Amino acid sequence: MKVTHVGLERTSTRRGGLNRYLEDLLAAQRSAGTDAIAVVLGDDDDAPGVDGITSARGATGSMVLAAASIDRALRTTRRPDLADAHFAGTSALTTTIGALRSVPLVVHFQGPWADESAHAGSSRWNVAAKRAVERLAYRRADRFVVLSGAFAEVLTSAYGVAPWSIDVIAPGVDLERFAPGDRAASRSSLDVAARRVALSVRRLVPRMGLEVLLEAWRELQPGVGDLLAIVGDGPDEARLRALASSLGIASSVRFCGSVTDVALVEWYRAADVTVIPSVALEGFGLVVLESLACGTPVVGTDAGGLGEAVALAGEGAAVPAGDARALAAAMTSALAGPVTAERAARLRDVAAQHSWARVAQEHDLLYERVLHGGKPLRVVVLDHTAVLSGGELAIARAIGGLGGEATVHAILGAEGPLRSRLTDAGSTVEVLELDDRARHVNRSTVRPGRLDPRAVLATASYVTRLARRLRTLRPDVVHTNSLKSALYGGAAARLAGIPCVWHVRDRIATPYLPEPAVRLVRLAARILPTMVLANSESTLRALGVDGLVLPSPLDPSIVPHGAVERDRHGALRVTMLGRLAPWKGQDLAIEAFADAFASPGATLRIVGAPLFGEEAFAASLPARAAALDIGGRVEFLGFVDDVAGVLAATDVLIHCSTIPEPFGQVVVEAMGAGCAVIVPDQGGPAEVVSDGVDGVTYAMGDRAALSRALRRLADDEALRARLGEAAVRTAAAYTPQALAPRLLGAWRAASDRSRRGRRRRRG
């Protein structure tokens, strides 16, 4: 494979992250045997450094002349199998109409060039021209490489790049050059006699946040033995020096300018902490890895991808960008004690996981995919909300179990905690804001004369916007994750000509929905989706169409590996876990518990919070417990993120829905944790639990039957243990990994069915 990189400059011409990144990647690829070369700007072919770099000469004028110079130089090199462009300004011309116009192209998105120029104060016309060049360069790309998830989101949201065209590959670090050393010796070689040294390696431009760093240094109140060393040059040096003087800290700040590679390593070794105060447009922060490789702790902000880099060290979260006080507090903490040998070794181990050899290998695999295909399935997941309800947790867990077999991009109707759950699971996310009137339509209003016409218009407008976005993304399939998203998402997918899978998690029947809504959804289910998935046979029967059953997966923190060891000698611990709503039956649980345990000997925990206007019901529950004289034995814990912790401290989980539950995700989670479970004899839970084998069933809504089941388990410890052990074996079929093949199979089947339909229509 012959690869040609198109860069900006040699590091000997100008130091900087982009130039250093290209040289290090090129060196690693050539060491691994890849036939890789690079063409960059400059007149220094004889400069020491990486082999394989050709400098394009005569490029001292405008960027247009520089780009033309790059193209002339490329015409004198061998024709590559693949081009890898690292800077839009130098690559747009040659990859669109020049020497590389017909070569497969990978683009390294190192940052938004136009936005960086705007941040530096460039004119509106200059920024507009650079943005046009960027879009020209990116339109031709087959794949993109970004250094962090944050920049993947910038590419998706600001440039409209499809998320499955993006690979996140964190940068590497030269582990031979950047290595721990003798701190005292390094300080001596640099003529540093300070007691505490904070280091910042930055180009002196506004977005690097050095003004904030200087303010934080003053806030820290440096003593006589303290030094802030700023390594790097740039146009802001005079202004920063003046600021240090005005803040009264000039005597403890040293502006070191640009330094040699050898001196840079000495500075990392000399420092007690490296500080990265960026305020905007940070792709990753190579200095983080360099500092860690030298065994020196880092403090940084959450600007762009820098927060992801800082998190690697495992020593605390990044601080808010631009917050001088927070930065000062983090620096104070980092400088509080000496960097021990053990701590330095641990930080070095973190950096060692990011060798350039690994990065080069990942690039080779990417190049192979570009040249020879093998693309994973591309899926857009839709949800109208971003709250952490059952269905939202389920889709995040399902995505986490796919193992790279599909590339998933989620489009949410609102911001919320689901975003971070999805990104943690490996999905990219964007928010296409859905009007509140449409998002908060109550199911009780879906009847003639009661539906707000403004909500209808807002939904219609959203369908049009979403269809336009889907045409741009061109996924293989759309997966709707909620009932509202099934309706608007199914319509948008139809308009965009993309197959749609409905994942139905609600019981489409009265009294859960009013009759007009039931008729509407059942009709739409025959028209809009290519395929229907349901979380249980009960849900599928209620919908009244053919489809496949795909249950919700377990929380990955609840791994079925054996019943949790429980203290059997204290009071029986009964838990009900779920959203607080009348049909969920928390009032039934309280009443049956009072009947079963008239005297002390057991406790009941109600875990969950109200949603969608159910606060009045939630507020009534403590009073109901008090009226039954069990208020002291019933705890209301509210929403709890640590479900695994709750279940580990539970002997019996009860499920009390008064209408058939579509699935009952908490039941499977409790089974995975080895709890004995009591569930109604209708709905999804009854499909999971075998009475007397891995749980107990009772007549749904029957207070006396639930009370008897509670009493039975309270009196028979051996039965509880036996049911818990069997429950763990049952739950093993519900892990994200166990269910992933069924989800992938449904997506592929929907995509294939749609393709076959298109071929028949064309025929």
N, C-alpha and C positions, 0 to 999 in steps of 0.2 A: 504494500500500500504506500503510495507516494502522497505526502501531505505538504501543502504550502500554507504557511501562516502569513497573514497580512497584519502588521502591527503599526505602531506609531513611531517609536524611536528606540535606539539602544539606551541602556541605563548609563552608558558612558557619556551620552549626549545630555540626557536629563533623567535624574532619578525619579522614580514614581512607581506606584503599585502596578499600573497596567504594564509598563515596560518590564519591570522585574518579574511579573507573573509570566509573561510570554517567554522570557529568556529561561526561566526555571523550568517551565513546561517543555520547551523545546529541548533543553539539555536532557531532561528525564526521558523524553521520547526517543532521542537519538541513542541514549545509553541502553534503552530497551530493544533497540534494533529497528525502530520505525524510521523509514526514509522520510524524514521531516526537515524542511528548511523554512526560513522566514525572510520576508522582505519588509524593511522598515525605512524610515527617513534618516538621512544623515550623510556625512562625508567621511566616515571613519571605519571603513572596512578592515583596516589593520589594527583597530583598537582591540585590546585583550578582552576576552569574554567567551561567549558560547560559540562553538563552531556552527556553521550552517546558516549564518545570518548575512544577507546581502543588503547593503545600504543603497537607497535610491538617492542619487545626488541631484544638485541643482534645484533644491526644493525650498528656497529661502523666501519665496513670495507667498501668495495666497494659498488657501487650502485647495483650491481648484488646481493650481500649478503643482502642489504637493501630490495630489491624487494622480495627476497625469504622470508625474515622475515615477510614482509607485507602479503604474501600469506599464511604463516603458521598461522598467527593471524586470517586471514579471515576464515580459515577452522574451527576455534573454535567458530565462530559466526553463528547466524541463516542465512539460505539461503534467500537472498533478492529477491524481485520481479524485482528490477532494481538497477544497480550500477551507481554511479556518480563519475567519476575519475577527480581529480584536478591537477595531475602532472604525466607526461608520465613516468618519471624515476621510480616511485613507483608503477605504475598501469599496465604497459605494460605486464609484466610477468603474473600477476594474471588474467588479462582480456583476454589473448590469449590462454594460456595453463594451467592456474592455477584454483583456486577456483571459479572465476567469468567468466570462459570461455564461458559459455552458457547463461549468464544472459544479458538481454537487457541493453545497455550501453549508457550513456550520458557522454560526455567529456567536461569539462570546459577548454577551451583554455585560459590560463592565460598569455601566451606569448611564443615566439619561443625560447625554451630552448637552442637549439644548437646555434642560433644566439646570444643569450645573453652571452653564454660562449665564442664565438668568439670575441665579443665586450670586454669581460673581459681579453682577451689575452690567452685563452686556446690553446692547440696544435691542429694542423689540424686533427690528429687522434682522439683526444678527441671530437672535434666538430662533426666529421663524425659519430662516434659511437652514440652520443646523437641524431643526426638527424635520424639515422636508428631506434633508439628506439622510437622516436616520430612517425615516419611513421608507425611502427608496432602497436603502441597504437591507432593511429587515424584510421587505416584501419578497425578496429573492431567496431567503433562507429556507433550508430544509429542516434544520434543527437549531435550537438555541441552547447555550450553556450559560447558567448564572451561578454565582457563588453562594447564594443564600435563597431561602424561601421568600424573604422580603422582596428581593429583586425579581423573583418569578412573578410575584403579585404586581409589581410595577409594570412588567412587560405585558401582563394580561390586561390590566385595567387601563394603563395609559397608552399602550400601543396596539391593543386589540389582538395580540398574539394568542393563538389557541394554546391552552395549557399543556396539551399532550405533545406540543412541539418543543417543550422546555425540559431540560435536564438540569437538576441542581447538583453541582459537583463542587464541594468545598475545595479551596486551594490547598496546596501543600506547603511544606517548609523544608528547607535544606538542613537536615539533621546533623550533617557534618560541620557545616559552617556555624550554625547556631546551636551551641552546646553550653552546658554549665561550666563555670570556671571559678577561680579564686576572686571573690568580691573585693577583697582588700588590694590584691595585685592590680585589678582592673582600675580601681579608684586611683591608685598610685600612678598608673600609666596615663591617666586622663587628667592628672593634677587636681583631683577632687579630694578635699579634706573634710567634707561634710559628714555629719553624723547620720542623717537620713536623706536619701536621694529619691526623688520622684522624676520619672523620665516620660517625655512625650515625643514620639517620632511622627511628625506631621509636616505636610506641605503647608506653608503659611498663607492660607486663603480662608475666606470667611466661613465656609461650610465645615471646616475642621474644628470649630468651636474653641479656639485657643483663647478668645476673650473670656469665655466662661471658665476655662481652666485657670486663668490668672485671677479671676474673681474668687474662685474656689480656693486658690492658694492663699489669698489674703484671708479668707474666712477661716482657713486652717490655722492662721496665726503662726507662720513659720518662725522658728528660733534661729539663733546664731549658727547652729550646726546643721541647718536644713538647706537643701538645694533643689530647685526645680530646673531640670535641664530640658531644653526644647531643641531637638535635633531636626533640621530641615531648613529649607529656604523658601522664598516666595515673595510676592509683591506686598504682603501685609507686615513685613518685618518692622519697618519704621513705626507703623501705627501701634503694633503690639509692644514695642519697646517703650513708646510714650505712655501706653496704658499701664505698663508695669511701674513706671515712675510715678504716675499719678495715683496709683493704688498704694504707693509706699513699700513696694516689695522688690524693687529693682536689684537690691543687693543680694537677694536670695534666688534670683532667676538668671540663668545663663542661656543666651541664645547661641547655639553651637554652629549654626549654619549646616550646609551639606557636609557630610563626613564620608570617609572611605568605608568600604565593606568591613575592614578589620576594626576600625574605630567604632562602627555601629554595634558590632558584637560586644566590644568592651563596654559600651554604654549599657547594653542590656544586662551584662554581668554586674556592672557597678550599681545598678538601681535596686532599690528596695521594692518599688512598684512601677509598672508602666501604666500610664494613663492615656486613654483614647477618648477625648471629649467631643467627638463629632456631633454636629447638630442636624445634619441633613445628608441624604444621598450617599450613605455608606453601604457599599456592596457586601463587604464581609469584614475587612480589617486584617490584612496580612500580618500587621505588627503584633496582633494577639498571639498568633502561632509562633512567631519569632521569639517573643518574650517568654512564652511558656517553654519553648525548646531550650532556652537558657536557664530555666528554673526560676524565672522571675514572675511574681503574681501580676495580674492585670485588673484594672478598674476601667470600665467603659460605660457608654450610654446606650440607649436603645434605638439609636438612629439607624434606620434601614436594617441591613443584615448584621450590624455590629452586635446587637443583642444576642443573636444566635451564636456568634463567635465567643462572646464573653461567657455565655452559659456553658461552653465546653469545659472551662476550668473547674466548674463545680464548686465555686466559692461565693455564690450569691448572685442575685439577679443584677442585670444592668440597671443603671440609674436613668431617670427621665432626661432626655436630651434638653440642654439649655438650663437645667436646674443646678445653679452653682452650689447651693447649700447641700443638696443631695450628693453632688460630686465630692464636696469637701468632706462630708461624713464618711463616704466610702473610702476616700484616701486616708483619712484619719484612722479608720479601722485597719486598713491594709498596712499602715506604717506603725501600728501599735507594738508589734513585736518583731524580732528578727526572723528572717526566712531560714528555717531549719533545713538541714540536709534532707530530712524525710519529706518535707513539703516541696522542696525543689525537685526531688526525684519524682514525686507524684505528678507535678505539673509537666515535667519532661515526658512522662509516660503518656499524658494526654496528647501532647504535640506529636509523639511518635506514631500515633494512629493516623497522622495526616502526612505521610511521606509523599514526596513527588513521584516515587515509583508507583504508588497506588493511584495517584491522580492520572498519571500517564496511561495506566492500564484501563481506567474507566473511560478515558478518551478514546482509546483504541476500540473498546466495545461499542461506544457511541458511533464512531466512524463506520464500523462494520454494519450497524443497524441502518445507517443512512445509505450505504452502498448496496446492501443486500436485503433490505426489508426486515420482516419480523416485528412489525409494530404491534404493541398490545392493543386490546380492545379499548375504544375511547367512549367514555360514558359521562353524560351530564346528569347529575342528581339535582332534583328540584324539591324545595321545601318552602312553604309560605312563612314559616317561623324559624327562630333561632334559639328558642327556649329549650331547656334540657328536659323534654318530656320523653315518654317511653319510646315512641317511634324515632325521635331524633337521636337518642342514645343508641338505638338499635342500628341505624344506618352507619353511624360513626364506627361502631364495633365491627359491622360487616365489612366496611372498607378496609379496616385494619387487618382483616384476615385474608385479603386477596393475594398477598405475596407477589405483587408485581405483574399479575396476569392481566390487569386492566389499569388504565389511567383514568382517574376520576376527577371531575371538576364539578363543584357544587355551586348552584346559583340559589341564594337565599333571598327571601322577601324582606328581610330585616337583619339588622346587626344583633348580635347576642352571643352568649357563651358557646353555642354550637359551633361557631366559626373555629375556635381554637381546638375543639374536640376533633373536628374534621381535618384540620391541618396536621394535628398530632397523628392522625390515622394515615396520613399520606395523601390526602386530597388537597387540591388547590380550591380556593373559595373566592367568590365575588358576591357582592350584595347588589341586586337589582331591586331597588326599593319599591315595595308594593304599598299602595295607598292604604292608610289605616282603616278607612271605611270598608275596603275590600278584605283586608287581612282579618278584621275583627267581626266579620259577619257571623252572627250567632245562628246555630242550626235551627233554632226555634222560629226564626224569621223567614225561613225558606218556605214560603207559602204565598198564595195569591194575595196581593194587596198589602203585604207586610215588608217585602224586600225593598230596601232603600234604592231608588233608581240611580243615585249617585254612586253607590257601591257597584252597581251593574256596569255603569259607564267606566268607572275606574278599572274594573276587571277587564273589560274589553280593550281598553287602552294598554293595559299591561300585557295582554295576550299578544298584541301587535308588536310591542317592544321586545318581548321575549322571543317571538318567532324570528325577528330580525337578528337577535343575538345568536340564536341557534343556527341560523343560516351561516353566520360568520364562523362559528366554532366547528360546524360540520361533524358532530359526534356520530358514532356508530349507532347509539341508542340513547334515549332519554328515559330516566328512571324517576317517577314521581313518588315522593315519600310520605305525603299527607293527603287527606281527602281534598282539601282546597287546591293543592298543587296538582292533583290528578285532573281536576276539571280545567283549570286554566292552562296547566302544562300539557295536557292531552290535546287541547285545542291549538296551542302554539306549535307543538310538534307536528300536528297535521298540516298546519299552514306552511311549516318549514320543510315538509316532506321527509321527516325523520321518524323511524320507528320508536314507539313509546311503550314502556312497561309500567303499568300501574302496580304499586305495592300497596294493597289495601290492608289497613290495620284497624279499621272501624267496623262495627256491626251495622250493616246497611239494612236496618229494619226498625219498626216502631217498637218500643217508645224511645229508643236511642235517637232516632231522627223522626221528624214529622213526616206524615205520609207523602206530601208533595216532594219533599227532599228525597225520600226513598225512591219515588218514581223517577225523578230527575237523574239520580246517580246510576240507577239500574239501566236507564236508557243510554246514558253517556258511556257506560261500561261496554255496551254493544257497538259503539260507534268510534270512540276515541282511541283506546289503547290497541296496540298490536298484540299484547299479551297481558294477562292479569296474574299477579302473584297475590296470595293471601297468607296471613300469618297463621291460619288454622283452617281445618275443614269447615268448622262452624262459620267462620267469616265468609268463606267461599260460597257455602250454601245460601247464606243470607243475601249475598250479592246476586245470585241466580245466574251466573255465567260459568263457562268452562275456564279453568285456569290451573295453576300449580300452587301447592302449599310450600311456603318457605317461612319457617318460624323465625322469631327474633333471636339473635345470638346472645350468649352469656357475656357478662362483663369479664374482660380478660383477666381482671384481678381475682376473679373467682374461678380458680382452675380445679376441675373435678379430679382430685388425686387421692381421696380418702376423707372420711368424715372428720370434721374439726373436733379436736379433743375438747370436751366440754366438762365444766364442773357440774356434776350431777347431784351435789349435796345441798345446794342452796335452793332458794325459791325458783319455781318454774318460771322461765322467761318466755313470754308469748309476744310476738311482734306482728303488727299489720303494717305493710309497707306499700305506699302508693299515693297517688294524687288524692287530695281531700275533696270528695264530690259525693252527692247523695247516692248515686247509683253504685259507687264503690263500696258502700255499706259500712263505713266506720261506726255509724250508730248501732248497726246490728252487732258488730264486733264487741262494742262496749256492753250491750245488753246481754249477749250470750256469755261473755266473760263474768259479768255480775252473777248470772245464774249458776255458772259452773263453780265459782269460787266466792261463796258468800262470806267466808272468813279468810283472813290472810293466809298466804301460801303460794301466791303466784303474782306476777307483775305483767302488765300489758303496756307495750310501747306502741304508740301511733306515730308512724314516720311518714312525712309527706307534707305538702303545702297545697293550698287551693290555687286553681288557675281559672281563667275565663269566667270571672264573676261569681265564684263559689265561696267567697269569703264569709258570707253570713252562715252558711252551713258549717264551715270550719269553726267559727266562733261559738256555735251552739254545742259542740262536742264536750268541752270541759264541764259545762253546766249539766249535761246529761250524765256524765260520770259522777258528778257530785250528788245529783239527785238519787242515784242508785247506791250511794254510800261507798263508792270505790274510788273517789277522787284521789286519795293518797296512793293508790296502787296503779294508776294510769298516768303514763308520761306522754307528753306531746312534744316530740323532738323537732318538728318542722322538717324542712328540706335538709337532707344529709347527703353530702357528696360521697362519703366513704361507706358505700353500701356493704362492701365486704366486711368492714369492721362491725357494722350493725349485725350482720348475719352470723358472724363468729360468736357473738354474745347472745344468740337466740337459740332456744330449745325447740320451739314450735312456731311456725309461721302460719298464720291464717289468712285466707283469701275470702272475701265476703261480698263480692259483687252481687247485686240483686237482680240484674239482668245479665244474660250470658256475656261473659268477657271475651273479646275477640281472641286474645292469646293468653295473657297473664305472664308477662316477662319476669316479674319478681318471683313467681313460683319456681321457674326453672333456675333462677339465681339461688334461691334458698335451697333447692335440691342439690345444686353444685357445691354448696357450702356444707352439705350434710345435715341440714335441718329436717326434722319431721314436718310435713306439710299437711294442712287441712284445706280442701278446696271444694267449691260447689260441684254438683254433678252435671252441670251444663256448661257449654262454651269451651273455649280453648284449653283451660286448665284440666278439664275432664279428659281431653285427648292426650295429655301428657302423663297424668297420674293414673296408676292402676290401684284401685282400692285394696288396701291391705297388703300391697306388695311394696310400693315405694312411696305411699302416702295414704291419706284417708279422704274419702269424699262424703259429702252430706247433701241433703235435699236443699237446693238453692233457695235462699231467703228464709229458711226454717230456723228460727231462733233456738227452739228446743233441740233440734238435730245438731246444730253447731255446738251447743252447750254440752251435749252428750259426747261428741267427738273430743272436745277439749278435756272433759273429765276422764275419758278413756285413756288418752295419752298421758295425762297427769299422773294417773295411777299405775302406769305400766312403763317403767324406765327401759326395760329390755326391748319392748316394742318400739319405743322411740329410737333406740340405737339401731335396731334392725332396719326400720324404715329409712333412717338417715343414710345408712351404708348402701342400701339399694338405690336411693335417690341419686347418690353420686354417680353410680353406673349409668342411670338413665340420662343424667344431665350431660354426660360426655358427648352425646350426639348433637349437642346444641352449642358447641364452641364456635367461634368465628371461622376457624380453620376447617372444622367439619362441615359447616354449611356453605363455605365459599364455592365449592364445585357446583352446587345447585344454583347459586346466584349467577355465576359466570355462564353456566349452561343456558339459563333463561335469557340472559343478554344476547348470547350468540344466536340462540334460536330465534329471537325477535328480529335481530339484524338479518339473519339468513332468510326468514319468512318475508321480510320487507323487500329484500333483493329479488327473491323469486317472483313476488307480486309485480315488481317493476318490469322484470323481464317478460312476464306474461302480457302486461299491458302494451309493451313495445311490440311484442310479437303479434 
